[in-house]
Amino acid sequence: MSAHDHAEGQLPHEPEKATLEARNKILGFWIFLGAETVLFGTLFSAFLALRHNIGDGPTANELFQLPMVFAATMILLTSSLTSVFAVQALHHHNKKSMIGWLIVTIVLGLCFLGLEIYEFKEYVHEGHGFTTSAFSSSFYTLVGFHGAHVAFGVVWIGIVIGQIFKKGLTVVTAPKVYISAIYWHFIDVVWVFIFTVVYLMGKVAG
Amino acid sequence: MSSNHDHSASGEATKRHKVEGPQKHIVGFVMSLALTIIAFAAVSAGEINATFTYIILVSMAVIQVFIQMAFWMHMKDRGHLFPIIGILAGVFVVFTMVIMALYWVWW
């Protein structure tokens, strides 16, 4: 297999696409992202259909605090930028700076998760439990599913960093970095729709 | 793909091939930031009527997603026809479902 022929420092241009296997992995991942789009779309459509059915619980307008949502948005947006910097470092074959940017991405992801856990705790405190209303159930399912994706991404990128430490930057490990970065951007793209549809529209609807 | 694998130093590789700089990603970040702030400001202002605010919010989100997918997910680069088809297939199903859900509830 030619994949192991390249020693470090002799990586081809764009090492994440150097082998057919790598290109197939990237293509397969995009098809997976198409399916993820459908998954989140179903949750969004359920939320849109049920968001006014608040039962005895608080309304979206009473519940949501825009400064906190804005902070979470900034954290995730910045982490998307740092993961694209990691891919650029990969293109420059700069292993150290790539790992650095990946770690920054993970830390920002953890900050986002911490903020989300705090937020959910506050909501439950205010009488907005999972089973309070159709609105609360669809809210927690949609936003919680996104949070679970962030948590999965943090673990995934952590494992990829471990592999890079162990095996170095090769044409085998490079696509893993690239694909996890694409996944991370996708999470940020989904969040753009969450803060728009769930939080901002919730504030408008009153 | 890349034709010349014969370069020995990685530093040379970055010179011979055009490796993208961080500028356009920072431009993408600033644009995303601006679109996010517009969306939050439109809601915080509160004085604009609801329908118009919805239109602003949805357009800001759609523009931002296009920017992020094109720049950060490299979709504008060559050889991304199948990724685009994959995502468009997903978006088609999503549109169908969202319209169904709204139609089912509102009419």
Boltz contact constraints between the chains, C-beta under 6 A:
constraints:
  - contact:
      token1: [A, 9]
      token2: [B, 10]
      max_distance: 6.0
  - contact:
      token1: [A, 12]
      token2: [B, 2]
      max_distance: 6.0
  - contact:
      token1: [A, 12]
      token2: [B, 5]
      max_distance: 6.0
  - contact:
      token1: [A, 13]
      token2: [B, 2]
      max_distance: 6.0
  - contact:
      token1: [A, 13]
      token2: [B, 13]
      max_distance: 6.0
  - contact:
      token1: [A, 13]
      token2: [B, 17]
      max_distance: 6.0
  - contact:
      token1: [A, 27]
      token2: [B, 82]
      max_distance: 6.0
  - contact:
      token1: [A, 30]
      token2: [B, 83]
      max_distance: 6.0
  - contact:
      token1: [A, 30]
      token2: [B, 86]
      max_distance: 6.0
  - contact:
      token1: [A, 31]
      token2: [B, 86]
      max_distance: 6.0
  - contact:
      token1: [A, 34]
      token2: [B, 86]
      max_distance: 6.0
  - contact:
      token1: [A, 34]
      token2: [B, 87]
      max_distance: 6.0
  - contact:
      token1: [A, 34]
      token2: [B, 89]
      max_distance: 6.0
  - contact:
      token1: [A, 34]
      token2: [B, 90]
      max_distance: 6.0
  - contact:
      token1: [A, 37]
      token2: [B, 90]
      max_distance: 6.0
  - contact:
      token1: [A, 37]
      token2: [B, 94]
      max_distance: 6.0
  - contact:
      token1: [A, 38]
      token2: [B, 90]
      max_distance: 6.0
  - contact:
      token1: [A, 38]
      token2: [B, 93]
      max_distance: 6.0
  - contact:
      token1: [A, 41]
      token2: [B, 94]
      max_distance: 6.0
  - contact:
      token1: [A, 41]
      token2: [B, 97]
      max_distance: 6.0
  - contact:
      token1: [A, 42]
      token2: [B, 97]
      max_distance: 6.0
  - contact:
      token1: [A, 45]
      token2: [B, 97]
      max_distance: 6.0
  - contact:
      token1: [A, 45]
      token2: [B, 98]
      max_distance: 6.0
  - contact:
      token1: [A, 45]
      token2: [B, 101]
      max_distance: 6.0
  - contact:
      token1: [A, 48]
      token2: [B, 101]
      max_distance: 6.0
  - contact:
      token1: [A, 49]
      token2: [B, 101]
      max_distance: 6.0
  - contact:
      token1: [A, 49]
      token2: [B, 105]
      max_distance: 6.0
  - contact:
      token1: [A, 70]
      token2: [B, 40]
      max_distance: 6.0
  - contact:
      token1: [A, 73]
      token2: [B, 36]
      max_distance: 6.0
  - contact:
      token1: [A, 77]
      token2: [B, 32]
      max_distance: 6.0
  - contact:
      token1: [A, 81]
      token2: [B, 29]
      max_distance: 6.0
  - contact:
      token1: [A, 84]
      token2: [B, 25]
      max_distance: 6.0
  - contact:
      token1: [A, 84]
      token2: [B, 72]
      max_distance: 6.0
  - contact:
      token1: [A, 91]
      token2: [B, 19]
      max_distance: 6.0
  - contact:
      token1: [A, 92]
      token2: [B, 14]
      max_distance: 6.0
  - contact:
      token1: [A, 93]
      token2: [B, 10]
      max_distance: 6.0
  - contact:
      token1: [A, 182]
      token2: [B, 73]
      max_distance: 6.0
  - contact:
      token1: [A, 185]
      token2: [B, 72]
      max_distance: 6.0
  - contact:
      token1: [A, 185]
      token2: [B, 73]
      max_distance: 6.0
  - contact:
      token1: [A, 189]
      token2: [B, 65]
      max_distance: 6.0
  - contact:
      token1: [A, 189]
      token2: [B, 68]
      max_distance: 6.0
  - contact:
      token1: [A, 192]
      token2: [B, 61]
      max_distance: 6.0
  - contact:
      token1: [A, 192]
      token2: [B, 64]
      max_distance: 6.0
  - contact:
      token1: [A, 192]
      token2: [B, 65]
      max_distance: 6.0
  - contact:
      token1: [A, 193]
      token2: [B, 61]
      max_distance: 6.0
  - contact:
      token1: [A, 196]
      token2: [B, 57]
      max_distance: 6.0
  - contact:
      token1: [A, 196]
      token2: [B, 61]
      max_distance: 6.0
  - contact:
      token1: [A, 200]
      token2: [B, 39]
      max_distance: 6.0
  - contact:
      token1: [A, 200]
      token2: [B, 43]
      max_distance: 6.0
  - contact:
      token1: [A, 200]
      token2: [B, 57]
      max_distance: 6.0
  - contact:
      token1: [A, 203]
      token2: [B, 43]
      max_distance: 6.0
  - contact:
      token1: [A, 204]
      token2: [B, 43]
      max_distance: 6.0
  - contact:
      token1: [A, 204]
      token2: [B, 50]
      max_distance: 6.0
  - contact:
      token1: [A, 204]
      token2: [B, 53]
      max_distance: 6.0
